[in-house]
Amino acid sequence: MKPDKKTFKKLFPNLSKELESSKHKVAINSVRTNVQTGEKAASKRFFYYAPDVVDFIRRCDTNEQAEGIINYMEERGEIDKQYAEKLRKQLKEKGVQSFGPRKEENYYFKNDGQ
């Protein structure tokens, strides 16, 4: 069942006013058909990015530093015990380099795609 305009206004008066208002409208003034061009023009790649435990480990120089990161993230409840154990096992068997290349200082500023 699709409600008519009157019913919609009764059920959702504030939303109805907002939709009919021209205050918060966004104009679309271009369309990109090439994905790569669109991605380059899009907002910064890491703008809403939240680093995870592996991102922090990739900033470490030593296994001890990485172990400290894993412990800290587990204590804060940001990773569960099983995942922490899996990371520790990888760290012990393969080393900190197994998580990927080291992320240097200002990595996100240098690699934001712009």
C-alpha positions as CSV (number, residue, x, y, z in Angstrom):
1,M,0.0,0.0,0.0
2,K,1.5,3.3,-1.1
3,P,0.3,6.3,1.0
4,D,-0.9,9.4,-0.8
5,K,0.6,12.8,-0.1
6,K,-2.0,13.8,2.5
7,T,-1.5,10.7,4.5
8,F,2.3,11.1,4.3
9,K,2.0,14.7,5.6
10,K,-0.2,13.5,8.5
11,L,2.1,10.6,9.4
12,F,5.4,12.5,9.0
13,P,4.8,16.3,9.2
14,N,8.4,17.3,9.8
15,L,9.8,15.0,7.2
16,S,7.3,16.3,4.7
17,K,8.2,19.9,5.4
18,E,11.9,19.0,5.0
19,L,11.3,17.3,1.7
20,E,9.3,20.1,0.3
21,S,11.8,22.8,1.5
22,S,14.5,23.9,-0.9
23,K,16.9,24.6,2.0
24,H,18.8,21.3,2.1
25,K,18.8,20.3,-1.6
26,V,22.0,19.2,-3.3
27,A,22.4,20.0,-7.0
28,I,23.9,17.3,-9.2
29,N,25.8,19.2,-11.9
30,S,27.8,16.5,-13.5
31,V,27.8,12.8,-14.1
32,R,30.9,10.7,-14.6
33,T,30.8,7.6,-16.8
34,N,34.4,6.7,-16.2
35,V,34.9,5.0,-12.8
36,Q,38.6,5.9,-12.4
37,T,37.9,9.6,-13.1
38,G,35.0,9.5,-10.7
39,E,37.1,7.9,-7.9
40,K,39.9,10.5,-8.4
41,A,37.4,13.3,-8.1
42,A,35.6,11.8,-5.1
43,S,36.3,13.0,-1.5
44,K,39.6,12.0,0.1
45,R,40.2,8.2,0.3
46,F,40.8,8.0,4.0
47,F,38.3,10.8,5.1
48,Y,36.1,8.4,7.1
49,Y,38.6,5.6,7.5
50,A,39.1,4.2,10.9
51,P,42.4,2.2,11.2
52,D,42.1,-1.3,12.6
53,V,44.5,-3.4,14.7
54,V,46.5,-4.5,11.6
55,D,46.9,-0.8,10.5
56,F,48.5,-0.1,13.9
57,I,50.6,-3.2,13.8
58,R,52.0,-2.1,10.4
59,R,53.4,1.0,12.1
60,C,55.5,-1.1,14.4
61,D,59.2,-1.8,14.0
62,T,59.5,-4.8,16.3
63,N,57.4,-7.8,17.4
64,E,57.4,-6.5,20.9
65,Q,55.7,-3.2,19.8
66,A,53.1,-5.3,17.8
67,E,52.4,-7.5,20.8
68,G,51.8,-4.3,22.8
69,I,49.3,-3.1,20.3
70,I,47.5,-6.4,20.3
71,N,47.3,-6.4,24.1
72,Y,46.1,-2.9,24.2
73,M,43.4,-3.4,21.6
74,E,42.2,-6.6,23.4
75,E,42.1,-4.9,26.8
76,R,40.0,-2.1,25.4
77,G,37.6,-4.6,23.9
78,E,38.3,-3.4,20.3
79,I,39.3,-7.0,19.3
80,D,38.1,-10.2,20.9
81,K,40.3,-12.8,22.5
82,Q,40.1,-15.2,19.6
83,Y,41.2,-12.6,17.1
84,A,44.0,-11.4,19.4
85,E,45.3,-15.0,19.7
86,K,45.2,-15.4,16.0
87,L,47.2,-12.2,15.6
88,R,49.7,-13.3,18.3
89,K,50.2,-16.6,16.6
90,Q,50.9,-15.0,13.2
91,L,53.3,-12.5,14.9
92,K,55.2,-15.3,16.7
93,E,55.4,-17.6,13.6
94,K,55.9,-15.0,10.8
95,G,56.9,-11.7,12.4
96,V,55.6,-8.2,12.2
97,Q,56.5,-8.0,8.5
98,S,53.8,-10.6,7.7
99,F,51.1,-8.0,8.3
100,G,52.2,-6.0,5.3
101,P,54.7,-3.3,4.6
102,R,55.4,-0.8,7.3
103,K,53.3,2.3,7.3
104,E,55.6,5.3,7.6
105,E,54.7,8.5,9.4
106,N,52.0,10.5,7.6
107,Y,51.1,7.5,5.5
108,Y,47.4,8.5,5.2
109,F,48.3,12.1,4.1
110,K,50.8,10.8,1.5
111,N,48.5,8.1,0.2
112,D,45.1,9.8,0.1
113,G,44.9,9.6,-3.7
114,Q,44.9,13.4,-4.2
